[in-house]
Amino acid sequence: MSGGGRKPEPELDNLSNIIKAFNDQFGGLFNDPSAVEQRIMEVIPPKVLADDAYQNAKQNSDPQNARIEHDKALKRVITAMFTDDAQLFKQFQDNDSFRRWLTEIMFNMTYDRP
């Protein structure tokens, strides 16, 4: 065995760091930061991962091209969520700092590095 029981610990730590960073930097921008946390951690990543163009780029391209497709996929996901969370959409569209942060977090959560 290769220490399979140890992997969730750093991942859990990483997730708690993401939530802390979100709350420290952007939590005050939202009426319901807990709902946005849940979207960031549970709703957005699977939708980004389900994007065909991003999947294709992950499998058949280099990290730079995968990043380009990821960023397009994330924008499509956020745009599709407009009716569910207009505040999240508005921050993503208008707040460069939040958009860069969310884009970086989502890429790190969804891209398997070789």
C-alpha positions as CSV (number, residue, x, y, z in Angstrom):
1,M,0.0,0.0,0.0
2,S,1.2,3.5,-0.7
3,G,-0.4,5.5,2.1
4,G,-3.8,5.9,0.5
5,G,-5.3,7.1,3.8
6,R,-3.2,10.3,3.9
7,K,-4.4,12.0,0.7
8,P,-7.7,13.5,1.9
9,E,-5.9,15.4,4.7
10,P,-4.0,17.8,2.4
11,E,-7.1,18.0,0.2
12,L,-9.3,19.0,3.1
13,D,-6.7,21.5,4.2
14,N,-6.6,22.9,0.7
15,L,-10.4,23.2,0.7
16,S,-10.5,25.0,4.0
17,N,-7.7,27.3,2.8
18,I,-9.9,28.1,-0.3
19,I,-12.9,28.9,1.9
20,K,-10.8,31.0,4.2
21,A,-9.3,32.9,1.3
22,F,-12.7,33.5,-0.2
23,N,-14.2,34.8,3.1
24,D,-11.1,37.0,3.8
25,Q,-11.0,38.5,0.3
26,F,-14.5,38.4,-1.1
27,G,-17.1,37.2,1.5
28,G,-18.2,40.7,2.3
29,L,-19.2,41.3,-1.4
30,F,-22.0,38.8,-1.2
31,N,-25.4,38.8,0.6
32,D,-25.0,35.0,1.3
33,P,-21.3,34.1,1.3
34,S,-22.1,30.5,2.4
35,A,-24.2,29.9,-0.7
36,V,-21.3,31.2,-2.9
37,E,-18.8,29.0,-1.0
38,Q,-21.0,26.0,-1.7
39,R,-21.2,26.9,-5.4
40,I,-17.4,27.4,-5.6
41,M,-16.7,24.1,-3.8
42,E,-19.5,21.8,-5.1
43,V,-21.4,23.2,-8.0
44,I,-18.9,25.0,-10.3
45,P,-16.1,22.4,-10.5
46,P,-18.2,19.5,-11.8
47,K,-19.7,21.8,-14.4
48,V,-16.3,23.0,-15.6
49,L,-15.1,19.4,-15.7
50,A,-18.1,18.4,-17.8
51,D,-17.2,20.9,-20.5
52,D,-16.3,19.0,-23.7
53,A,-13.8,21.5,-25.0
54,Y,-12.0,21.7,-21.7
55,Q,-11.9,17.9,-21.4
56,N,-10.5,17.6,-24.9
57,A,-7.8,20.2,-24.1
58,K,-6.9,18.4,-20.9
59,Q,-6.4,15.2,-22.7
60,N,-4.9,16.3,-26.0
61,S,-3.1,19.6,-25.3
62,D,-0.5,21.3,-23.2
63,P,-1.3,23.1,-19.9
64,Q,-1.4,26.5,-21.6
65,N,-4.1,25.5,-24.1
66,A,-5.9,23.6,-21.3
67,R,-5.9,26.8,-19.3
68,I,-7.4,28.8,-22.2
69,E,-10.2,26.2,-22.6
70,H,-10.7,26.1,-18.8
71,D,-11.1,29.9,-18.6
72,K,-13.7,29.7,-21.4
73,A,-15.5,26.8,-19.7
74,L,-15.6,28.7,-16.4
75,K,-17.1,31.8,-18.1
76,R,-19.8,29.6,-19.7
77,V,-20.6,28.0,-16.4
78,I,-20.8,31.3,-14.5
79,T,-22.9,32.8,-17.3
80,A,-25.3,29.8,-17.2
81,M,-25.6,30.4,-13.4
82,F,-26.8,34.0,-13.9
83,T,-30.4,33.2,-13.0
84,D,-29.4,31.2,-9.9
85,D,-26.9,33.7,-8.6
86,A,-26.8,37.2,-10.3
87,Q,-24.5,38.5,-7.6
88,L,-21.9,35.8,-8.4
89,F,-22.2,36.5,-12.1
90,K,-21.8,40.3,-11.5
91,Q,-18.7,39.9,-9.4
92,F,-17.2,37.5,-11.9
93,Q,-17.9,40.0,-14.7
94,D,-17.0,43.2,-13.0
95,N,-14.5,42.4,-10.3
96,D,-11.1,41.6,-11.9
97,S,-9.6,40.5,-8.5
98,F,-12.5,38.0,-7.8
99,R,-12.5,36.7,-11.4
100,R,-8.7,36.1,-11.3
101,W,-9.0,34.4,-7.9
102,L,-11.9,32.2,-8.9
103,T,-10.3,31.3,-12.3
104,E,-7.1,30.2,-10.6
105,I,-8.9,28.2,-7.9
106,M,-11.1,26.4,-10.5
107,F,-8.1,25.6,-12.7
108,N,-6.3,24.1,-9.7
109,M,-9.3,22.1,-8.7
110,T,-10.0,20.7,-12.1
111,Y,-6.7,20.3,-13.9
112,D,-4.8,17.2,-13.2
113,R,-1.1,18.0,-13.6
114,P,1.1,15.4,-15.2
